[in-house]
Amino acid sequence: MKKGCRFGTHRVISPENALPQNAQKVDNSLPIYNNELLIDVDILNIDSASFRQMKDANNGNIDGVKNMILSIVAERGKQQNPVTGSGGMLLGTVKEIGPDYTNKRNLKVGDKIACLVSLSLTPLHIDEIIEIFPERDQVKIKGHAILFDTGILTKIPEDMPETLALAVLDVAGAPAQARNLVKPGMNVVIIGAGGKSGSICCAVAREILGNSGKLMAIQPSERGVKRIKSLGHCDEILQVNAQSPVDCYNAIKKSTDGEMADLVINCAPVADTEMSSIICCKDSGTVYFFTMATSFTKAALGAEGIGSDALLIIGNGYAPNHDQIALDVVRNHPKLRKLFEEQYV
């Protein structure tokens, strides 16, 4: 069995010296190397920004989305949307464990697992797309994926349906980072609060704030507003388009009596929401961009353009124990779990 690099560089085809995530093409062929894990893939959970972009590019035609996914994987050896750069995650069954694979976590062949690293760096081969579920950004396939030695994963919990667990784990970084950033007494704004990551961040923020501070949601769609209201976490829901920075600024200024936000968490799955996040935040505040639709250039230069000294954090989908944190948030909030079950089960 061939020896591989723990970071997966042995799978990179081009360009030379790249890591798998920023590679244009990776090797998804078998057999696996000595330090890899082979997974029989059942479900791909496509990143929401990526799935939205593919739907828009095909005018909502799901066959077009199917063909685009097959084309991307055939060309790149992985599911990495060339427009958004993002991927998603997968659910599958352990088929083979390399003898030098160290991230075993009591794994055995036959275990059901969710991969917690992005599809944008995971070698993937698709034999067949069986069905696409556009309402939950999930794709049922027949195929295999390869996890590197540094790749993180988690076993599917026994107390949740697989598709529910996958949906929660897909945004596991968001509640873990929100828990680190939210402090009692803060004015907190969550953009895209009606989606998966946004609604789970609202639950975490409410837990920490208690009766202090103010939790505000920005959500453009009527459907999203209804979802947020049903959970009862937010003090105020502002039906504003996050692609309109001045409108957002005026809404938050009014809601906070001019104080603005101490923390803004952006979970919107669309582009061009960077400035709404920054303009709503105090100079001494923090903006956390969880959305994969974020442009570093737009955020950095835009903040400079309006003279904002807010701390800008680019979302990292990983935090210690983020899988268990996310699952526990859903377990501890029955209304949130019910909402997720209605959408993803």
ZAPAMAR-875142 format. One record per residue (C-alpha): x, y, z. Coordinates in steps of 0.5 Angstrom, whole numbers, plus 500, padded with zeros to 3 digits. Each point is the difference from the previous one (the first is absolute). Layout:
N
<rec <X; Y; Z>>,
...
//
This chain:
345
<rec <500; 500; 500>>,
<rec <503; 507; 498>>,
<rec <502; 505; 505>>,
<rec <496; 507; 500>>,
<rec <501; 507; 503>>,
<rec <495; 501; 506>>,
<rec <498; 506; 497>>,
<rec <498; 497; 493>>,
<rec <505; 503; 496>>,
<rec <501; 493; 497>>,
<rec <494; 501; 496>>,
<rec <501; 507; 497>>,
<rec <500; 499; 493>>,
<rec <501; 508; 498>>,
<rec <502; 505; 502>>,
<rec <507; 498; 503>>,
<rec <501; 501; 507>>,
<rec <493; 501; 501>>,
<rec <496; 497; 506>>,
<rec <494; 496; 498>>,
<rec <495; 506; 502>>,
<rec <503; 505; 495>>,
<rec <502; 495; 495>>,
<rec <496; 500; 493>>,
<rec <500; 493; 500>>,
<rec <501; 494; 504>>,
<rec <501; 492; 499>>,
<rec <494; 497; 503>>,
<rec <502; 493; 497>>,
<rec <501; 493; 504>>,
<rec <503; 497; 504>>,
<rec <501; 504; 506>>,
<rec <507; 502; 503>>,
<rec <502; 498; 507>>,
<rec <498; 505; 504>>,
<rec <493; 501; 496>>,
<rec <493; 499; 502>>,
<rec <495; 497; 494>>,
<rec <493; 502; 501>>,
<rec <494; 497; 496>>,
<rec <496; 507; 499>>,
<rec <492; 500; 501>>,
<rec <499; 507; 500>>,
<rec <503; 507; 498>>,
<rec <498; 506; 504>>,
<rec <502; 506; 496>>,
<rec <502; 506; 503>>,
<rec <494; 505; 499>>,
<rec <503; 505; 497>>,
<rec <503; 495; 495>>,
<rec <493; 497; 499>>,
<rec <497; 507; 499>>,
<rec <505; 502; 495>>,
<rec <499; 493; 496>>,
<rec <492; 501; 500>>,
<rec <500; 507; 498>>,
<rec <505; 498; 494>>,
<rec <495; 495; 497>>,
<rec <494; 505; 502>>,
<rec <498; 495; 505>>,
<rec <500; 494; 495>>,
<rec <502; 494; 505>>,
<rec <503; 496; 494>>,
<rec <504; 505; 498>>,
<rec <503; 500; 508>>,
<rec <501; 493; 499>>,
<rec <504; 500; 494>>,
<rec <504; 506; 503>>,
<rec <502; 496; 506>>,
<rec <502; 494; 495>>,
<rec <504; 505; 496>>,
<rec <504; 503; 506>>,
<rec <502; 493; 503>>,
<rec <502; 497; 493>>,
<rec <504; 506; 499>>,
<rec <503; 502; 507>>,
<rec <500; 493; 504>>,
<rec <496; 503; 505>>,
<rec <493; 504; 501>>,
<rec <503; 508; 500>>,
<rec <496; 505; 497>>,
<rec <504; 504; 495>>,
<rec <496; 506; 502>>,
<rec <499; 500; 507>>,
<rec <506; 496; 502>>,
<rec <497; 496; 505>>,
<rec <497; 493; 500>>,
<rec <496; 497; 506>>,
<rec <501; 493; 504>>,
<rec <498; 493; 499>>,
<rec <497; 494; 504>>,
<rec <502; 493; 498>>,
<rec <502; 494; 503>>,
<rec <507; 498; 502>>,
<rec <503; 495; 495>>,
<rec <507; 499; 501>>,
<rec <505; 503; 505>>,
<rec <507; 501; 498>>,
<rec <505; 496; 505>>,
<rec <504; 507; 501>>,
<rec <493; 504; 501>>,
<rec <501; 504; 507>>,
<rec <493; 503; 500>>,
<rec <496; 494; 502>>,
<rec <496; 502; 506>>,
<rec <498; 493; 501>>,
<rec <498; 499; 493>>,
<rec <499; 494; 497>>,
<rec <497; 497; 493>>,
<rec <493; 501; 499>>,
<rec <499; 506; 505>>,
<rec <496; 506; 497>>,
<rec <504; 506; 500>>,
<rec <499; 508; 498>>,
<rec <506; 503; 497>>,
<rec <502; 507; 504>>,
<rec <504; 502; 495>>,
<rec <498; 504; 493>>,
<rec <499; 496; 494>>,
<rec <504; 505; 497>>,
<rec <506; 497; 502>>,
<rec <497; 492; 500>>,
<rec <502; 496; 494>>,
<rec <493; 497; 498>>,
<rec <498; 496; 494>>,
<rec <492; 499; 498>>,
<rec <498; 494; 497>>,
<rec <493; 503; 500>>,
<rec <495; 505; 502>>,
<rec <494; 497; 503>>,
<rec <496; 506; 502>>,
<rec <501; 507; 502>>,
<rec <496; 503; 506>>,
<rec <500; 508; 498>>,
<rec <496; 502; 506>>,
<rec <506; 497; 505>>,
<rec <506; 501; 495>>,
<rec <501; 493; 500>>,
<rec <502; 495; 495>>,
<rec <499; 492; 500>>,
<rec <506; 497; 496>>,
<rec <503; 493; 499>>,
<rec <508; 501; 501>>,
<rec <506; 501; 504>>,
<rec <504; 505; 504>>,
<rec <507; 500; 503>>,
<rec <502; 503; 506>>,
<rec <507; 502; 502>>,
<rec <503; 499; 507>>,
<rec <499; 507; 502>>,
<rec <492; 500; 498>>,
<rec <495; 500; 506>>,
<rec <494; 496; 500>>,
<rec <495; 498; 505>>,
<rec <495; 494; 501>>,
<rec <493; 501; 498>>,
<rec <496; 501; 507>>,
<rec <495; 494; 502>>,
<rec <495; 505; 502>>,
<rec <499; 504; 494>>,
<rec <498; 498; 492>>,
<rec <506; 500; 496>>,
<rec <498; 506; 495>>,
<rec <498; 504; 507>>,
<rec <507; 499; 503>>,
<rec <503; 501; 493>>,
<rec <497; 507; 499>>,
<rec <502; 502; 507>>,
<rec <507; 498; 500>>,
<rec <501; 504; 493>>,
<rec <499; 506; 504>>,
<rec <504; 498; 506>>,
<rec <505; 505; 500>>,
<rec <495; 506; 501>>,
<rec <497; 498; 507>>,
<rec <507; 498; 502>>,
<rec <503; 507; 498>>,
<rec <493; 504; 502>>,
<rec <501; 497; 507>>,
<rec <507; 503; 500>>,
<rec <498; 507; 498>>,
<rec <494; 501; 503>>,
<rec <500; 504; 507>>,
<rec <495; 502; 505>>,
<rec <497; 507; 499>>,
<rec <502; 500; 492>>,
<rec <496; 503; 495>>,
<rec <500; 494; 495>>,
<rec <498; 500; 493>>,
<rec <499; 493; 496>>,
<rec <500; 501; 492>>,
<rec <496; 495; 497>>,
<rec <497; 497; 506>>,
<rec <495; 496; 497>>,
<rec <505; 495; 497>>,
<rec <503; 494; 503>>,
<rec <506; 504; 503>>,
<rec <496; 506; 502>>,
<rec <495; 497; 504>>,
<rec <505; 495; 504>>,
<rec <504; 506; 501>>,
<rec <494; 504; 503>>,
<rec <499; 494; 505>>,
<rec <507; 501; 502>>,
<rec <500; 507; 501>>,
<rec <493; 500; 504>>,
<rec <503; 495; 504>>,
<rec <506; 505; 502>>,
<rec <496; 506; 500>>,
<rec <495; 498; 504>>,
<rec <496; 506; 502>>,
<rec <505; 505; 498>>,
<rec <503; 504; 494>>,
<rec <495; 499; 494>>,
<rec <500; 495; 494>>,
<rec <498; 502; 493>>,
<rec <499; 496; 494>>,
<rec <500; 503; 493>>,
<rec <497; 495; 495>>,
<rec <497; 503; 493>>,
<rec <495; 494; 499>>,
<rec <493; 499; 503>>,
<rec <501; 493; 501>>,
<rec <506; 501; 504>>,
<rec <497; 505; 504>>,
<rec <495; 495; 502>>,
<rec <505; 495; 502>>,
<rec <504; 505; 504>>,
<rec <493; 502; 504>>,
<rec <498; 493; 501>>,
<rec <507; 499; 504>>,
<rec <499; 506; 504>>,
<rec <507; 501; 501>>,
<rec <501; 507; 497>>,
<rec <498; 507; 504>>,
<rec <498; 503; 493>>,
<rec <500; 497; 493>>,
<rec <502; 505; 494>>,
<rec <497; 498; 493>>,
<rec <506; 504; 496>>,
<rec <504; 498; 494>>,
<rec <507; 499; 503>>,
<rec <502; 502; 493>>,
<rec <498; 507; 501>>,
<rec <505; 502; 506>>,
<rec <497; 507; 501>>,
<rec <493; 497; 501>>,
<rec <503; 495; 505>>,
<rec <504; 506; 503>>,
<rec <494; 504; 501>>,
<rec <496; 494; 503>>,
<rec <505; 498; 505>>,
<rec <502; 507; 502>>,
<rec <492; 501; 502>>,
<rec <500; 493; 503>>,
<rec <506; 502; 505>>,
<rec <498; 508; 501>>,
<rec <507; 501; 496>>,
<rec <504; 495; 504>>,
<rec <501; 495; 494>>,
<rec <502; 493; 501>>,
<rec <506; 497; 504>>,
<rec <500; 494; 496>>,
<rec <497; 498; 493>>,
<rec <500; 493; 498>>,
<rec <499; 499; 493>>,
<rec <497; 494; 497>>,
<rec <496; 502; 494>>,
<rec <501; 496; 494>>,
<rec <501; 505; 495>>,
<rec <505; 505; 497>>,
<rec <501; 507; 502>>,
<rec <498; 500; 507>>,
<rec <507; 502; 503>>,
<rec <499; 508; 501>>,
<rec <493; 499; 503>>,
<rec <504; 496; 505>>,
<rec <505; 505; 501>>,
<rec <496; 506; 500>>,
<rec <495; 497; 505>>,
<rec <506; 499; 505>>,
<rec <503; 505; 505>>,
<rec <508; 502; 499>>,
<rec <501; 496; 506>>,
<rec <496; 494; 498>>,
<rec <501; 493; 496>>,
<rec <497; 498; 494>>,
<rec <500; 492; 499>>,
<rec <500; 498; 493>>,
<rec <497; 493; 500>>,
<rec <497; 500; 493>>,
<rec <504; 497; 494>>,
<rec <498; 505; 496>>,
<rec <504; 505; 503>>,
<rec <506; 504; 496>>,
<rec <506; 502; 504>>,
<rec <501; 505; 495>>,
<rec <493; 503; 501>>,
<rec <501; 500; 507>>,
<rec <507; 503; 501>>,
<rec <499; 505; 495>>,
<rec <493; 502; 502>>,
<rec <502; 501; 507>>,
<rec <505; 504; 499>>,
<rec <496; 504; 495>>,
<rec <495; 502; 506>>,
<rec <505; 501; 505>>,
<rec <498; 494; 504>>,
<rec <505; 497; 505>>,
<rec <496; 494; 502>>,
<rec <503; 493; 501>>,
<rec <499; 496; 494>>,
<rec <500; 492; 500>>,
<rec <500; 496; 495>>,
<rec <495; 494; 501>>,
<rec <504; 494; 502>>,
<rec <496; 493; 500>>,
<rec <504; 497; 505>>,
<rec <500; 501; 508>>,
<rec <502; 495; 505>>,
<rec <494; 495; 502>>,
<rec <496; 504; 495>>,
<rec <496; 494; 497>>,
<rec <497; 499; 507>>,
<rec <499; 507; 502>>,
<rec <495; 500; 494>>,
<rec <497; 494; 501>>,
<rec <499; 502; 507>>,
<rec <497; 507; 498>>,
<rec <495; 496; 496>>,
<rec <498; 495; 506>>,
<rec <499; 505; 505>>,
<rec <495; 505; 496>>,
<rec <494; 496; 498>>,
<rec <497; 505; 495>>,
<rec <507; 501; 496>>,
<rec <500; 492; 500>>,
<rec <493; 500; 497>>,
<rec <501; 505; 495>>,
<rec <507; 496; 498>>,
<rec <496; 494; 499>>,
<rec <494; 503; 496>>,
<rec <506; 502; 495>>,
<rec <505; 495; 500>>,
<rec <496; 493; 502>>,
//
